[in-house]
Amino acid sequence: MGYFRENIEKLSGYVPGFQPSGLDVVKLNTNENPYPPSPGVAGVLRDFDIALLRRYPSPVGAKFRKAAAQLNGVEEGNIICTNGGDDLLTIAFRSFCDKSRAVAYPVPTYTLYDELAELQECPVIKVPFSSENLFDKLAATNAKLVIFCNPNAPTGTYYQPELIGGLAGKLEGRAVVLVDEAYADFAPGNCVSLIKEHKNLIILRSLSKGYSLAGLRFGYGIADSGLIDGMMTLKDSYNVDALSIEIATAAITDRAYFAKNIELVKSQRQRVTEQLRAMGLDVPDSNTNFVFAKITNPQAAYVYEQLKKKNIFIRYFPLEGIADRLRITIGTAAENDKLLAGLKEILAD
């Protein structure tokens, strides 16, 4: 049409996972938590005073900010509330990247990074995860923003925090390192302790996965107060709403429910991994709420389509290097039973 900026005209846009309609489906394609959120969330919805909706919410999400600071052992000034983890990514690109300031990240990884770079018109430097001396190569890129998804999507791989701390140390004074920890709740560790050591480090957290709140769109960042203050100037004035602040706070403060929920997912993850391996699939150990299974006979695309015919939805990426793999979200025991039964039928045929 000619109305849009040239780079927007060329942009294909991020493609989310398919959202099937109807109830008789097994939805294992968007890494949602299969279990409901904390009962405290229901309490908030029941008791929330709707009269409060006539007023603007706290511009910094004060109540959640305080709870998140206590949870992570940092100060309130180290927390920024965001409309999902993607909002923090958008703020980071706007803060640190432009036509002369590149972004770098290992690949394959979350494909939204590509779209945000296009929007910001910044150069992109991609380093394969399989590279020798991966962290040295990232440090040598001269990018102003380095993103490291850990655990990574879609592969589920996990790197020890000290390696990422070493990267941040090498880039101190030169670049910001953003660690996308959307899946850290399912991993053996995280990078939060590094915040006090590195002023150029940002941790991204999401409530979509571990807290079963994908529909809420709430996330947050943890960083040195200097970075937080700078990013605050770029966020939308009221980027998180009053009801979401209450719900998110209730979720992260119910630690017992959270821990139980995570263990349920991990238990099913182990079971699904073992069953898929028994079928002959190559399934690396995962540190997320999904597995990334390699299958070549029949082809991954064929298996994906056949499962879809059975109303079982998983994720297939027709991308170089991973076109022989299927990303399968961990569901409930009953959902996983249907998935495994469906796969057995397809492989038998």
ChimeraX attribute file (.defattr): number of C-alpha atoms within 10 A of each C-alpha:
attribute: neighborCount
match mode: 1-to-1
recipient: residues
	/A:1	4
	/A:2	6
	/A:3	7
	/A:4	9
	/A:5	10
	/A:6	9
	/A:7	11
	/A:8	15
	/A:9	11
	/A:10	10
	/A:11	13
	/A:12	9
	/A:13	14
	/A:14	12
	/A:15	9
	/A:16	10
	/A:17	14
	/A:18	12
	/A:19	10
	/A:20	15
	/A:21	7
	/A:22	7
	/A:23	8
	/A:24	10
	/A:25	15
	/A:26	21
	/A:27	25
	/A:28	24
	/A:29	23
	/A:30	20
	/A:31	24
	/A:32	21
	/A:33	24
	/A:34	21
	/A:35	15
	/A:36	12
	/A:37	23
	/A:38	23
	/A:39	12
	/A:40	19
	/A:41	19
	/A:42	15
	/A:43	12
	/A:44	18
	/A:45	14
	/A:46	9
	/A:47	8
	/A:48	15
	/A:49	10
	/A:50	10
	/A:51	7
	/A:52	11
	/A:53	12
	/A:54	8
	/A:55	8
	/A:56	11
	/A:57	19
	/A:58	16
	/A:59	16
	/A:60	21
	/A:61	22
	/A:62	16
	/A:63	15
	/A:64	26
	/A:65	22
	/A:66	17
	/A:67	18
	/A:68	25
	/A:69	17
	/A:70	13
	/A:71	12
	/A:72	13
	/A:73	12
	/A:74	19
	/A:75	16
	/A:76	19
	/A:77	18
	/A:78	24
	/A:79	29
	/A:80	27
	/A:81	27
	/A:82	28
	/A:83	20
	/A:84	25
	/A:85	22
	/A:86	22
	/A:87	20
	/A:88	26
	/A:89	20
	/A:90	19
	/A:91	19
	/A:92	21
	/A:93	22
	/A:94	17
	/A:95	18
	/A:96	19
	/A:97	20
	/A:98	18
	/A:99	11
	/A:100	11
	/A:101	18
	/A:102	23
	/A:103	27
	/A:104	24
	/A:105	25
	/A:106	22
	/A:107	21
	/A:108	19
	/A:109	21
	/A:110	16
	/A:111	15
	/A:112	16
	/A:113	20
	/A:114	17
	/A:115	16
	/A:116	21
	/A:117	21
	/A:118	20
	/A:119	18
	/A:120	20
	/A:121	18
	/A:122	20
	/A:123	17
	/A:124	19
	/A:125	16
	/A:126	17
	/A:127	17
	/A:128	14
	/A:129	17
	/A:130	10
	/A:131	12
	/A:132	9
	/A:133	9
	/A:134	14
	/A:135	19
	/A:136	13
	/A:137	17
	/A:138	23
	/A:139	20
	/A:140	10
	/A:141	18
	/A:142	17
	/A:143	25
	/A:144	20
	/A:145	25
	/A:146	25
	/A:147	20
	/A:148	23
	/A:149	25
	/A:150	27
	/A:151	27
	/A:152	26
	/A:153	23
	/A:154	23
	/A:155	25
	/A:156	22
	/A:157	19
	/A:158	21
	/A:159	17
	/A:160	13
	/A:161	17
	/A:162	12
	/A:163	12
	/A:164	20
	/A:165	19
	/A:166	16
	/A:167	20
	/A:168	26
	/A:169	19
	/A:170	16
	/A:171	23
	/A:172	15
	/A:173	12
	/A:174	15
	/A:175	22
	/A:176	23
	/A:177	29
	/A:178	25
	/A:179	25
	/A:180	26
	/A:181	24
	/A:182	26
	/A:183	27
	/A:184	24
	/A:185	22
	/A:186	21
	/A:187	20
	/A:188	12
	/A:189	15
	/A:190	21
	/A:191	22
	/A:192	20
	/A:193	13
	/A:194	19
	/A:195	19
	/A:196	12
	/A:197	13
	/A:198	20
	/A:199	19
	/A:200	21
	/A:201	28
	/A:202	29
	/A:203	24
	/A:204	28
	/A:205	26
	/A:206	27
	/A:207	24
	/A:208	22
	/A:209	22
	/A:210	28
	/A:211	24
	/A:212	20
	/A:213	23
	/A:214	19
	/A:215	10
	/A:216	17
	/A:217	18
	/A:218	25
	/A:219	24
	/A:220	23
	/A:221	27
	/A:222	28
	/A:223	26
	/A:224	21
	/A:225	17
	/A:226	12
	/A:227	21
	/A:228	17
	/A:229	15
	/A:230	12
	/A:231	18
	/A:232	16
	/A:233	11
	/A:234	13
	/A:235	22
	/A:236	13
	/A:237	13
	/A:238	16
	/A:239	18
	/A:240	22
	/A:241	17
	/A:242	21
	/A:243	17
	/A:244	20
	/A:245	21
	/A:246	18
	/A:247	23
	/A:248	25
	/A:249	20
	/A:250	21
	/A:251	24
	/A:252	20
	/A:253	17
	/A:254	16
	/A:255	13
	/A:256	10
	/A:257	16
	/A:258	18
	/A:259	13
	/A:260	10
	/A:261	20
	/A:262	19
	/A:263	12
	/A:264	16
	/A:265	24
	/A:266	19
	/A:267	12
	/A:268	18
	/A:269	26
	/A:270	14
	/A:271	14
	/A:272	24
	/A:273	21
	/A:274	14
	/A:275	14
	/A:276	18
	/A:277	14
	/A:278	10
	/A:279	13
	/A:280	12
	/A:281	18
	/A:282	16
	/A:283	19
	/A:284	15
	/A:285	17
	/A:286	21
	/A:287	24
	/A:288	31
	/A:289	26
	/A:290	30
	/A:291	28
	/A:292	27
	/A:293	21
	/A:294	21
	/A:295	18
	/A:296	14
	/A:297	12
	/A:298	12
	/A:299	13
	/A:300	21
	/A:301	18
	/A:302	14
	/A:303	21
	/A:304	19
	/A:305	15
	/A:306	17
	/A:307	18
	/A:308	17
	/A:309	10
	/A:310	14
	/A:311	19
	/A:312	23
	/A:313	25
	/A:314	23
	/A:315	21
	/A:316	22
	/A:317	15
	/A:318	13
	/A:319	10
	/A:320	8
	/A:321	10
	/A:322	18
	/A:323	16
	/A:324	20
	/A:325	27
	/A:326	25
	/A:327	24
	/A:328	25
	/A:329	26
	/A:330	31
	/A:331	26
	/A:332	18
	/A:333	17
	/A:334	9
	/A:335	17
	/A:336	21
	/A:337	13
	/A:338	17
	/A:339	24
	/A:340	15
	/A:341	11
	/A:342	19
	/A:343	19
	/A:344	13
	/A:345	11
	/A:346	14
	/A:347	12
	/A:348	8
	/A:349	7
